[in-house]
Amino acid sequence: MGKKIIFISLYIVAFLFSTKAQGIEYFFITLPNQYISQLSSGQRQLLITNVREGKKDSSVVNNYGGKSTLVRFNEKTEFIQVKLSSQGNFSAKKFTMPDSSSLFAMGFWLCSPACDGDLAFFHEKSMKEATITEILPTIHISDFFNEDSLAANNLKKEQIDTKFDANFIHYELQENSDDIFVYFDNETYLGEVAFKRWKKMMKGNRLILKWEDGHFVKDEVSFSNK
């Protein structure tokens, strides 16, 4: 009986450790270097250790000689955010799929000063990048514009994607919700005066994506105060 109790106890401990290991800390540390070349696995672990030890300066010197700082680490909501450099940002979050498996999201954006970035998803079991079109809807510049306002200016929504010589879009994962914020930052790129005409035709510069049954759907668009 004693051996059986010990076996069961060890099984429970192993199970709990395995569950914890598959959290956002596990993803952040084991993410292949090709996705976050600024920081080695050891440097990422050190960032978390510094925060857990309450160090005033939780930053480390990254692979390019600059400073990377852990900005947010929330084990309860499975979220992490790192300031990779003065311009570069990284965040990651864990989502639960309908079959109870996990999906990890990784966002990266660069601001200089307009912000531009990308988003990727990874399956928990294989840690391989998921097909993004199965999870995320295609984002169009027209999503941020009011169709009636465009029509009043003799424009069709399909034309908007070609009206700018560059488009700046980035994604921000949220610490306390499963929403993803998609930002259209062309005003920063063009300047307030140059962008004034376009802004009058917009619904906003921030599109919210809602997590529903293993994928995201487009929700409201509004102007952000950021």
N, C-alpha and C positions, 0 to 999 in steps of 0.2 A: 504493500500500500504506500509506504514511504517513497519508494522509487517512482511509483506512478504519479504521486503528487509533485515530486521534483521535476519529472518529465513534463507534466502539464504546465508547471510554473515557468520552466525554460521555454516552452512553446509559446506561452503568452508573452513573455519578454521579447522573444525573437519576433513575434508578430507585431508587437508595438513598435519595436525598433525598425522593422521593415516598413511599416506604415509611415513613421516619421521620416524615414530615409527618402521616401518618395515625395516629400513635400518640396516647397519652393527652395529651401536650402540645398537639397539634393540636386535639383535642376540647375541652380545657379553654379554650383561647384563642378558638376559633370558636363555642363554644356561644352561641346567641342570648341576648341580655340578659334576655329575659322569664323565663329559667330561673335566672339568677343576677344579679339586678338590683343586688346590693351592689357588684359589681365590673365595670368596663368591660373590654373586651378588652385594652387597654393596661395596666390595673392587674394583670390576671392574668399578663400577660407579665412585668411587673416583679417579681411575686412569685417567679416561676421564676428570673429573672435574679439576684435578690438571693441566692437559695439557691446558684446556680451560682458566684457570686462569693464565697461563704463569709461573707456578712455575718452578724454576730451577731444582729441583729434583722432578720428577713426580712419583717416586716409592712409593710402599706401602709395609708394612710387610705382607707377605702371611701367609696362614694357617699353614705352616711348620716352621715359624719363620725366613724364609729367605726374600730376597728382590725381588720383581717383578716390572718391569719397562715397561711402555708403550713406545715402540720404534717408532711406526708409527701409526697415526690415520688420515686417509684421507676420509672425508665425501663425497667428490666429486667423488672419484673412489670406494667408499664403501669398504675400506680396513683397516685392523687393524693388528698390530703385537706387541706382548708382549714378553719380555725376562722374562720368569717365574722364572728362577734361573740362576746360572752361567753356567749350562749345558742345561737347558730346554728352548724350544722356542715354541711359539704359534702364529698362524696367521689365519685370517679369511677374506673371501671376498664374496661379493654378485654377483651372475650371473643372467641374465635374460633369462628365458625359451622362446621357440617359442610362447607359449600362453600368454606371458607377465607376467606370475607369476615369482616369485623369487626363486632362489635356493642358499642356503648358503653353502660355503665350509669351512671346518675347518682343518687346518694342525697342527700337533704336531711333533716335533723332538727333540732328545736328542743327544748331542755330548760329547763323553768321551774317546778319542778325535774323533773317527769315529762317523759319524752321522747316526742315524737310526730313522725312524718315520713312521707315518701313516696319512691317509687322510680320512675324512668323509664328507658326504653331508646331508643337511637337507632341507625339503620342508618348504616354507614360512608359509603356512596356518596352517599346523599341528605341525610344529616344530619337526617332527619326522624324525629319520634318514632314508635317502633314500637308496634304493638298489644300492650299488656302482657299480655293474657290468653293470647297465643300463646307467651309466654316464661315467665311466672310463674304458679304455681298460686294459686288464691284462698286467702287466709289467713283462717281462722276463729278466734275466741276459743277454741272447743272444741278446737282443735289443741293447746292448752297444758294441757288437763285430762285426767285419767284417767277413762275412761268407767265403769269399775266403781265408782270412788269416788263419782262423780256419782249412779249408780244407788242406791248405799247411802244416799244422802241424798235419795232420791226426786226426782232431777233427771235430765233428758235432756240430751244434749249440745247439741241444737238450742235449748235454753232459755238457754244461757249467754250468747249474744250480747246478750240483752235484760236481763240481770241487773245490768248496770252502767250508770249514767247517762252515762258517757263511757269510751271505750276508747283507751288510749295504746299505739300500736304504731309502731316505727320499724325501718328496715333499715340494716345496716352492711355495706359491702363490705369485703373482706379484702385486705391488701397482699400476702400470700404464699400465697394459695390462691384458687381460683375459687368458694369457698363464699360464701354470703350469710347473715348472722346476722339473724334476725328476733326482736326483743325485745318482750315484753309487759310494759309498765311501770305497770300499774295499782296495784301495791303502793306505788310512790312517790307516786302520786296520792292514794290513800286512807289511806296510813299503815300501818305494820306491824300495829298492834293491830286496826284495822278490817278489814284484809285477811286476818287470821289464819285465819279459817274457810275461805276460798276456797283459800288456799295448801295446806291439807291435802289438797285434792282435785286438785292440779295435778301434772303430770309435770315441769314446769319453766317457766321464764320466757324461755327462748331456744330457738327452732326453727332448725335448720340446713337451708338449701336447697343441694342439690348440682347442679352444672352437668353436664347429660347431653345430648349430641346436639342442641345448640341451644336448650335450654330447661332450667328448673330443676325439681327434684322435691323433695318434702318428705322430710327425713331425721329424725334423732333430735332429741328434745326433752329439755333438761336445765336445771338451775338454774345460772345464770352467777354467777361470783364478782365481777363488775363492781360 
